[in-house]
Amino acid sequence: MTPARDYSLIGPERDRAIAVGLASAEWYHTDVPRKIMKGLMRRNDGAATRDTILWLGLLLLTGIGGVATWGTWWAVPFFLVYGVLYGSACDSRWHECGHGTAFKTQWKNDWVYALASFMVLRNPVAWRWSHARHHTDTIIVGRDPEITVMRPPDIARKALAFIGIPDAFQHFGVLVRQAISGPNAEEADYIPESEVTKVMFWARLFVGLHLVALLLALLTWSVLPLMLIGGPRIYGTWHMVLVGLLQHGGLAEDVLDHRLNSRTVYMNPVSRWLYWNMNYHVEHHMFPMVPYHALPALHELIKDDLPPANPSIPHAYAEMIAAVLRQRTEPGYFARRALPPGAKPYVEAFHTETSLPEAS
Amino acid sequence: MSEWVDVCAIGEIEEEDVIRFDHVGRTFAVYRDEDGTPFCTDGLCTHEQVHLADGLVLDDEIECPKHNGRFNYKTGAALRTPACVALTTYPARIAEGRIQVQV
């Protein structure tokens, strides 16, 4: 049986990843002519402005509806929708605006990024650096701070994440700790010293705003303020977890080809809108400069060089759950993605842990 | 003073675009802005050593293809994290239909 791995960013796995050349390495990219790629990377404000007006408008309408009908059963459907718009859609807005690709106008990216960071309970400065590392060293053990499904997997914890437990409280705890003492040793591995003041500022602001909501709840002796602020990260987070686990769950670690460690899944239009097309996850990791609204076109262009996309969310879950269940007793196991005929083959030397040179 | 080095014919770089230029063991990024004026910077992002020539030119800025950090390629200034350290810039000119840089 393969022993459990150490996912810490300051432990022996980090030293191993650096020693064997897995850190800050060259990754496989499908060949796309420069002229076509320039067209795909081109930015505009139209799609994201439309989607953001719709998102904020629906949040406002369902929030008002929930408040107006509070105390009756009519509030339930309003908060079911409000919760998902707040506690799930925030993740994709955080992600795309963090990359700076959603809008052409950067202040729009920055404002939506700050708002979505607040909703998803992530420090906007710390997580910008965390996500940069995730793209440098995607699912490289000891380097990537955003590995969601570790081995052996804690399945009960992943199931509870659908209702924000303990995930939301853990994220809030991180904000409190950062507000008091700034980044810890692991975070300091990827956040430059020059950013510490900003990390603490945003943590204090976010903690303070949530404490105001809590105070309002206590003063009014009603849970309503927390249904509007903070609470959706618990009762509305299920869609974020549903689609987010599929990004890399059950796939390979320590490989330098996103075709092996990321998953593209065809989804219904509502999920794709909530998720801002991050279901095209191989494509996103391979070409992070392509805005979310151009990912379907990128997928059509390069799909013959990628493993076939999972045709649905249930199909992807069947694949992931089978792998994750096996990883309980065989942490070295992963679901290997097959390539279509004609695709450039995997470079085996980078795809089997046993073929990697051992760290000295 | 460094000498002027030939890079390519002017038509080999589109307006608002960038190419990679390797010279005596160093790598550079050579740009043309929307008016066609050439510019030159170091070729690798100061954050993670990624070739900027694979990135996107937007007005006066170059966006790194790996982490979306941004620089002003005319001044070298780092504009967007994770890029924090400025790029070194080099003189560039057009002479007899060819782009030259002084590196």
Interface residues (C-beta under 8 A of the other chain):
Chain A: S24 K38 M41 R42 R43 H99 G100 T101 K104 Q106 R128 W129 A132 H135 T136 P192 S194 E195 F287 P288 M289
Chain B: D17 H47 E48 Q49 G55 L56 L58 E63 P65 K66 H67 N68 R70 R80 T81 P82 C84
